[in-house]
């Protein structure tokens, strides 16, 4: 029986057979004084504790369960490598480490990475040998500094409001990869729905012949080959079968890339996202985006799901409630989650956990942009991601307004790298430059809620905007309400600090009537292209989910599904 936690390959879209999962038991130490580097902890032999990676030390699954602030932590593991494994290049991968990570191999520092949400890799070929090898990892985490995005991690000792238990250090899979001297470093996929083709832009290490084959349900349906002498490759595969990726139907193609002795297994989906006036089109069709807020928290693993099945289950729970997608809120979700979204045809918006960072500070761009662009690059090929949203609710920080130039530069950099998706500069407030204008509206009375958007339905002008003094509608572009509802329903009644938006309903019937009334307002508006309900499941003290924190349904989900899934007004006519 395999007892390794999270044993599955962490990158289903970039998978080689020659890899070694390093999850499981590691040595662990707190470093409250941040003095471990001076004390040469990377050479340490006597470790006080053990931890189960990839779970953060705050979580129960880690075996530590320490909930207070940790200025810094250390990890150590001895890994045995064979002569065959060290013959080519050895790559050390981290899914995510929160926040400032440094890595030593056999006592030599090999690299550093800042950013708590994104993946990073070090080529450690020159530092390893056949036999025993020591890996030491140091991670600093100061989420109260204002200089690092921390998302919904609590800045106070206790969880409060919509901020929850913190995550420190390693919280995604760690693995080794063994590749030839010449290998494919990365690739971007550009599907063309109209032409029925896939263009691949790849970067290689070394020169050689580059070959790509596409398959659909086991049938080969496209191939292309070229030779590179400069490390950059562009090929286009004409596809003999065209199967579109769309909401509710993933229809993924398998893809094999071969470069000399290197073979990568991947996949892609044929779909495009375009904007036509006030509509967002998927493959040329107006698809109403029935989204739900998903914050990616788990009672036992905090930021990390206990199993791959738990990741998949969250998508299935959402679809069972009639949603066709989600805002992946204030967190860069792991690639395995996105893989399940890709497979199941689940529309998602990629976000960064921008809260905690001072958006008014002169060095805000330095603290935010590098990590955000790493996220966009890593997740570019996922067909499920139909838009980017780097910021959410950029509130004043200690009385200082956001730096509008920061938001504008991040928006433009996102669009420069990815011309294939829309980008929302900052969800809810305060917009500067954006492809889509969205609002957050937690009005609980359906009639009052409807009055907010009557003028928009008639003439395309938003008469109601709760942040109108600081932002102005860009007329003629798509609009949607990307947070609404948040109706409190505490079925377990165990948390005295539990909360939701507005006054909670007194009965289940009152809840369902309010839910239907609010949702109908948005479905019936002929100009709204979507909604996002807050939220899929409770998170700690925030009890406004349709499921409990342990993912138990609070209601008959068939009723919720019927409310959500009926045809929207914007879907009635042709695009």
Secondary structure, DSSP 8 states (H G I E B T S, - for coil): ----TT-S-S-TTSB-SSEEE--EEEEEEE-TTS-TTTTTGGG----SEEEEETS-TTSTTTT----S--SEEEEEEEEEE-TTTTSSEEEEEES-EESEEEEEETTEEEEEEE-SSS-EEEE-GGG--SEEEEEEEEEE--TTSSSS--TTB-SSSS-BTTBB----EE-S-EEEEEE-SSEEEEEEEEEETTTTEEEEEEEEES-EEEEEEEEETTEEEEEEEEEESSSEEEEEEE-SS--B-BTTB---EEEEEEETTEEEEEEE-B--EEEETTEEEETTEE--EEEEEE---BTTTBTS-SSHHHHHHHHHHHHHTT--EEEETTS---HHHHHHHHHHT-EEEEE---TTS-TTSTTHHHHHHHHHHHHHHHHTT-TTEEEEEEEE----BTTB---HHHHHHHHHHHHHH-SSSEEEEEESS--SS-SSEEEEE----HHHHHHTTHHHHHHS--S--TTTTT----TTS-EEEEEEE-B---SS---TT-B-BSS--SSHHHHHHHHHHHHHHHHS-TTEEEEEEE-SB-BTTB---SB-TT--BSS-HHHHHHHHHS--GGGSS--
